[in-house]
Amino acid sequence: MGMPCVSRVWTLNLLVALDVLLTVRNVSRAADILCLSQSATSGALARLRDYFGDELLVQVGRKMVLPPRAATLSDRVRSALVQIDGTIIQKPGFDPQTAERQISVITSDFVAVVALTDAIRFINAQAPRLSFVIEPPLDRPRERLERGDIDLLLMPQRYLSLDHPSEPLFSDRYCVAVWANSAKFGETISEQEFFDARHVTVKFPSMMPSYETWFIKQRGGDGKIDAVVGSFLAMPFMLAGTDRLAVMHERLAQIFSRVLPIRIIPCPIDIPDVVECLQWHSFNAADECLAWVRQEFHALVRN
C-alpha cells in the first residue's frame, strides 16, 4: 500500500497557525501568540484562505467572525493538534527528576485547599521542574478539556465529560456551618429549621449550581438564599455575626473552624457524599507525565 498523499503546502506550523487564528480571530494577537511578525501571520492566513477557498475570518462591524466553513474547522483542527501532542510529540521515558512541564488543572478552591496543597508540595519534592496552574471552573471546563487547553479536570462526576476517561480521587461529606455565637442553632438542627434558615450558597459563572445546591433542590427545598458567593472559601466569612447557615464540605469546614468563629453541626438532610474525580483527554491516555501525576495524587490525597 502506498503512502498517503499529503499536500506540500501543509506543515504542522500552518496547522498551528490555523488553530490560533480561528481561536483568537485577530491577526495581531495571533502573531503575538505564534511569535511571528504580523506580515508573516497575514501571509499564513492568505495561504490558508487559498487552500480552503474560504475567507476563514470575516470582518463584521468592529470584530472578526468565523464563516460557517471556518466554524466547522475550528474544533476539528484543535482535536487534531491535541491528538498529535498526546500521541506523537510527547517524549517517552518520563523521569520525575528531570521532566520540565507545566500541568494545568481546573478545580474548585475547596479541592485546591483540602487536596492539592499538600499533594503538589510532595510532588515538587520528587519532580522539582514540574509546575502547576490551578484554575477555577469558571469558563466551560469540559470544552477546555476537549480543546486541549488544560491537562486535568478535578470535579464531581456530574460535571465531567462523558467522552473522556475519569477516575474517583477522594470523597467528602457535607455538614452545616454556623456562627459560633449564634443563639438560633443548638447542637443539632431539624430539617424544617434547615429550610427556614437563611442560607449562604456558592455559584460559579458559566456552570451549573454546586452539587449540594443541586441536591437540595432535588429534594424539593431551596432554603432562603440570603447571600451568594463565588467561591467555597468565601462562605464561612459570611456567617460571623449572623443567623445564616452554610452547607459546607466537612474537610473545609474543619479547617475554617480552627481560625474563624464558626461551629459545625450535622446536616439534617442526607446529602450523598461528593466524589471528586480526575479526568483527562482520551488522547493523553499514554502521556507518561500525566499518568505519573495522577498516580501521585492518588497516593497523596487522603480519601
URFENZI-V700909 format. One record per backbone hydrogen bond with DSSP energy under -1.0 kcal/mol. CO is the residue of the C=O (numbers start at 1). NH is the residue of the N-H. Records with the same first field share a line. If there is no record, write none. Layout:
# URFENZI-V700909
CO = NH + NH
This chain:
# URFENZI-V700909
7 = 10
11 = 15
12 = 16
13 = 17
14 = 18
15 = 19
16 = 20
17 = 21
18 = 22
19 = 23
20 = 24
21 = 25
26 = 30
27 = 31
28 = 32
29 = 33
30 = 34
31 = 36
37 = 41
38 = 42
39 = 43
40 = 44
41 = 45
42 = 46
43 = 47
44 = 48
45 = 49
46 = 50
47 = 51
48 = 52
49 = 53 + 54
55 = 57
58 = 65
60 = 63
63 = 60
65 = 58
67 = 71
68 = 72
69 = 73
70 = 74
73 = 77
74 = 78
75 = 79
76 = 80
77 = 81
78 = 82
79 = 83
80 = 84
81 = 85
82 = 86
83 = 87
84 = 88 + 89
85 = 90
95 = 98 + 99
101 = 131
103 = 133
104 = 151 + 152
105 = 135
106 = 154
108 = 112
109 = 113
110 = 114
111 = 115 + 116
112 = 117
116 = 120
117 = 121
118 = 122
119 = 123
120 = 124
121 = 125
123 = 127
127 = 130
129 = 101
131 = 103
133 = 105
135 = 107
136 = 138
140 = 144
141 = 145
142 = 146
143 = 147
144 = 149
145 = 148
152 = 106
153 = 279
155 = 277
156 = 159
157 = 160
165 = 280
167 = 278
170 = 276
172 = 274
173 = 250
175 = 248
176 = 265
177 = 246
178 = 263
179 = 182
190 = 194
191 = 195
192 = 196
193 = 197
197 = 224
198 = 245
199 = 226 + 227
201 = 229
204 = 207
210 = 214
211 = 215
212 = 216
213 = 217
214 = 218
215 = 219
216 = 221
217 = 220
224 = 199
227 = 201
229 = 203
235 = 238
236 = 239
239 = 242
245 = 200
246 = 177
248 = 175
249 = 253
250 = 254
251 = 255
252 = 256
253 = 257
256 = 259 + 260
260 = 262
261 = 180
263 = 178
265 = 176
269 = 271
274 = 172
276 = 169 + 170
277 = 155
278 = 167
279 = 153
281 = 284
282 = 285
284 = 287
287 = 291
288 = 292
289 = 293
290 = 294
291 = 295
292 = 296
293 = 297
294 = 298
295 = 299
296 = 300
297 = 301
